[in-house]
Amino acid sequence: MIRILRQILRTGIVTEPLPSAVEEEIRRTGTELKKAISKHFRRSLTIRQVDAGSCNGCELEIHAINNSFYNCERFGIHFTPSPRFADMLLVTGPVSRNMEIALRRTYNATPTPKLVVAVGDCGCNGGIFGESYASLGGIDKVLPVDMQVPGCPPTPLALLNGILTAVDGYPGRKS
C-alpha cells in the first residue's frame, strides 16, 4: 500500500487540459445548448441513458461529457436512473434481441413528448454487428429516433452537438 502511495506521489498529475480550440468549441456549443434547454425545458434536460447491446465505447464517451473537462451539468443536462423522469433517451448499441422488450418498456415509461437520440454507428445502423440472429440492427428498428450521432465512438463534443440538435427540434413527436 505504501509503495502504491509513493508511486502516486512520484508520478503526480498526468492529465492534460483540453486544447484551447476544443475548449472554446465546447463553451460555444454549451452556451447554445443552455439557451435551447432553457427555452424548451425551463432549467434542465433530464436524460436516461440506455445500453441496448453496445461494446461500451459509446458509454465511455457519455461518461466523459459528465467529467470535469466537459461538465454537462453546467449546461443544464442531468442524468437520471429512471425513465419516468426523463425528457430524452440516449440509446447506444445495436438492439440485441434480448434488450428489445426492455427498450420498448423504457420508451413507454418515458413521459411524452420524449426525445430519442441514437448514439454511435451501432445505434444509428447496427454498425459492425448489423442485423443478425442476435441483433435487430439500429435503434430505429425498434423506436422512433429524433437524432442520430454517428461515430465509433462519437466524441463528447459530437454528443453535445447531437443533443443540441435534438433539443432544437423539440417538442418533436407527441407519442
N, C-alpha and C positions, 0 to 999 in steps of 0.2 A: 504494500500500500504506500509506504513512504517512497519507494522507488518510483511509483507512478506519479506521486505529487511532485517529486523533484523533476521528473521529465516534463511535467506540465509547466512548472516554473521556468525551466530552461528554455522551452520552446516558445512560450509567450503566445501572443495573439497572432494567428496566421491568416485570419480572414481579411480579405482586401475589400476596400469600398468599391462601389459600382463606378464605372466611368462617368464623368460629368455629363456627357451627351445622353447616356441612358437615364441617369437621374433626372435630367430635365424633361425627357420624354415621359417618364413616369409621373412627374409632377404635373405636366400638361394634361395627360390622359386622366389623371386622378381628379384634377380640377373640373374637367368636363363631366366626369363620372359623378362627382359630388353634386353638380348642378342638376344633372338628369335625375339622380336619385331623389334629390330634394323636390323636384318638380312632380315626380310620379309617386313617390313613396313617403313623403313628408321628410323623414330624417334618415332612415336606413333601409337597406335592402338585405333581406334575410335569405340566405342560400342553404339549401340542403344538397350536399354532395353525395352522389350515388355511384358506387363502383359496380358496373354491370358485367364485369368479367375481364378487366384490363390487366396489364402486366405491372401496374403501379407506377409507371413512369410519369403518367399524367398527374397522379395523386401527389407525387413529389413536387411537381411544379405548382399545383394548387396549394400545397402546404407552404411553398415559397412565397406566395402572394400574402401570406399571413406573417412572414418573418419581419425582422426589424428593418430590412432594406426596402421592401415593398409596402408593408404595413397597410393592408387594405382597410383596416378599421378606421384610419384617418379619413377615408373617402366615404364612410358610411356603409361599408359591407360587413355583415356579420354572418357567421355560420351557425347553424342550428342542428341538433341531432334529430329533431322531429320534423317530418314533412308538414305537420299540421300548422306550423308557424312559419313556413317558408313561402317566399314570393317567387323563388326561382329554384329549379332543379338543375344542377351541374352534373351531367352524366358522362362517365368515362367508360371506355372499353367497348368491344363488340358485345352485344347482348347474348350471353350464354343462355341456352335453353333452360337451365336451372334458375336463372335470375329473371326470366320473363314475367312470371306472376308477381314476384316481389316488386319489380319495377312498375308494373301496372298498378299495384296496390299503393305504392308510394305516390305515384302520379295522382291517383284518385283521392288520396288523403290530403293532397295539397289544395288549399283553398283557391277558388277562381277569382279573378283571372290569374293564370300562372304562366311563367316563362320556362322554357326548356332549352338548355344550351348543351349541345353535343360537343364533347372535348376530345381532341386528338383525332388522328386518322382513323383509328378503330371505331371511335364514336360516330364519326362522320359517314364512313362507308364500310366498316368492317376491317379495314387495314389489311395487314398481312394474314389475318385469320379468315377474312371474307365470310362467306356463308358455307356452313358445313353441317355435319351431323350434330355438332356440339354448339354451333354458333348461328344466330339468326342474322348476323351482319350488323349494320349501323343502327343507331338509336331510332332513326326514322322508320324502321321496320316495325317498331312497337309503339312509339309515342309520336305525336306531332311535335316537330322541332322548330323553334323560333330562330336559332342561330347555331352555326357550326364554327368551331375554332379548330382548323386543321393544324397538323404538326405532329411530329413523333419524337418527343412530346412537344406541345406548344410552349413557348416561353411565358413566364409570368406576365410580361408586358402584352403579349398576344392575348392571354386570358383576360386581362383587364380591358383591352380593346374590344374583345368579343362580348364581355358583359356590358360594356358601354353601348355597343350596337344593339344588343337585345333590349336594354332598358330604354334606348331612344325609340324603339318600336312599340313600347308599352302603350296601351294595355293589351294589345295583341288579341289573342283568342279569348273568348268568353266561356269556354267549356273545358 
